Amino acid sequence: MNEDFWLIVPVVVVWALLAVAYAVAPWGDMIGYAWVWGFGSALFLGLAGLLLRRRP
């Protein structure tokens, strides 16, 4: 594993937590933001996977 992977992992976690926070927010119009943050988290997770597969 390389340091780039470990730099992306906290970003994935933060974006996923924000997606969950917006999904459970008591305001009804926040669910759209949950989709945005969740999609961003999935993109960064994909990037982390690509970095994990990269040869050192």
Phi and psi in degrees as a GROMACS rama.xvg file:
@    title "Ramachandran Plot"
@    xaxis  label "Phi"
@    yaxis  label "Psi"
@TYPE xy
-117.558  171.936  ASN-2
-70.5071  -24.069  GLU-3
-63.2555  -40.1239  ASP-4
-60.0226  -46.1509  PHE-5
-72.4145  -17.6229  TRP-6
-78.8941  -28.4606  LEU-7
-82.2797  -31.4649  ILE-8
-57.53  -46.5459  VAL-9
-62.5594  -31.8874  PRO-10
-64.8369  -43.3008  VAL-11
-60.189  -44.6514  VAL-12
-64.2627  -45.2929  VAL-13
-63.6068  -44.6491  VAL-14
-64.671  -38.6262  TRP-15
-66.453  -40.5742  ALA-16
-64.5751  -39.2096  LEU-17
-65.6293  -37.5379  LEU-18
-62.7099  -43.4586  ALA-19
-65.7679  -42.1675  VAL-20
-61.6806  -43.1246  ALA-21
-70.0108  -31.1734  TYR-22
-68.9796  -33.4311  ALA-23
-100.175  6.31467  VAL-24
-62.2388  144.414  ALA-25
-71.6049  -8.41669  PRO-26
-89.9315  132.765  TRP-27
-68.8858  -26.07  GLY-28
-87.487  6.12776  ASP-29
-87.1887  -9.10205  MET-30
-64.9046  -29.1118  ILE-31
-63.5958  -38.178  GLY-32
-67.5922  -32.9371  TYR-33
-62.7943  -39.6386  ALA-34
-63.3938  -41.8612  TRP-35
-64.3023  -49.7386  VAL-36
-66.0601  -37.232  TRP-37
-65.7754  -41.2352  GLY-38
-64.6178  -40.7934  PHE-39
-63.0027  -39.731  GLY-40
-63.1357  -41.0091  SER-41
-65.0995  -38.1613  ALA-42
-63.8204  -44.7449  LEU-43
-67.6246  -33.1616  PHE-44
-64.3573  -40.4093  LEU-45
-63.1602  -41.1188  GLY-46
-62.5906  -42.2158  LEU-47
-62.5837  -38.8509  ALA-48
-63.8183  -40.2645  GLY-49
-65.3445  -38.515  LEU-50
-68.6946  -31.3215  LEU-51
-70.0328  -35.2479  LEU-52
-80.2188  -16.1511  ARG-53
-65.9561  141.81  ARG-54
-73.8907  143.57  ARG-55
